[in-house]
Amino acid sequence: MSLVKQIFSEMPRHFDREAARGMNAVIQFRLSGDGGGHYHAIIHDGSIDVREGSHQSPHVTLTMTGQDYV
């Protein structure tokens, strides 16, 4: 498993649910290069769902290399 994929798989465990109360957003990550990929995080009122792939209508898209993300 790449380090990027590991970070996304562990993201829900480190998510601050209290800080995200009332927040509704979709964040798209487009990571290029070795270990990169496309992921998105759906934040809905204190919960997070992280998925691999692209979302149809994210609120914000972050584009960088996988190495820079790490």
Summary of the structure (lengths in Angstrom):
residues: 70
radius of gyration: 11.9
end to end distance: 13.9
largest distance: 35.5
contacts: 188
relative contact order: 0.30
helix: 23%
strand: 41%
